[in-house]
């Protein structure tokens, strides 16, 4: 009875990228503008290098311009801040993303806050975080934005109409996932609880969730019997584990068990992950429109 309750993040992200490609072509034809995203990477962390390469390829694939600036991990914070100031001042650059984590000798808060909030396509600048908190239009972090898109679509597909009035429990309170996710769901009129490592009776709390978002960073941390029957489950986790000597990626939720109870659930991989890059492209297009005084495309 629970077949068909798997949320196809991969397919949804592909559809979103296709729609964005059309809008990019329209922007080019009508205004001669090609949005440009600059990704800055400091150091040679292999995982970060893969993410940056994927971001570049996806950006070009929908007709936008992509630039990658690679700096050695001996770069000083001052030099990075100078580079950001140049990119802020360059009107051909619409989006600036500094790949995290940064080397230990840099303050990521300071670096992110140096980015022009209008070009902060990750949505991590305090000005964008503040706008989200008070309900003003700003740039919304990609992973929570993508998670919300999937949730809204799932609720429609499964006949619940809107998210309004639902109990949402978010496990994880990071600035890049948990907190902005909470703000987004609050703006959708959910009743939101944010759980973290000091939360008591987490299982019982999770069992009250109509919407359960897992952003913990621990493989299969949320057991199947923590999931309320008929809940919507969004698994943000990306955890690499060894199974029979082979490396495998799993989420923060025990998917096979949770799937039996959930009304709809995102898998890992092919769930939230692909939405993150698609939303980065979405944010870059919006930023370019706003910088040219054009309305952000719907
Ligand atoms: P963080 O490590 O920054 O935050 C993890 C959160 O989980 C913290 O708030 C922490 O609580 C909480 N937590 C840890 N242990 C427990 C516990 N035992 N019980 C309850 N809460 C706990 O991670 P991120 O938010 O950056 O990422 C979360 C996951 O999402 C990771 O697996 C990451 O790889 C993945 N991710 C996926 C993305 C995607 O594109 N799909 C993008 C970004 C992240 P406390 O604050 O008290 O320490």
Boltz pocket constraint, residues with backbone or C-beta under 6 A from the ligand:
constraints:
  - pocket:
      binder: B
      contacts: [[A, 143], [A, 171], [A, 172], [A, 173], [A, 174], [A, 175], [A, 176], [A, 177], [A, 178], [A, 195], [A, 196], [A, 197], [A, 198], [A, 199], [A, 202], [A, 214], [A, 215], [A, 216], [A, 217], [A, 218], [A, 235], [A, 236], [A, 237], [A, 238], [A, 239], [A, 272], [A, 273], [A, 276]]
      max_distance: 6.0
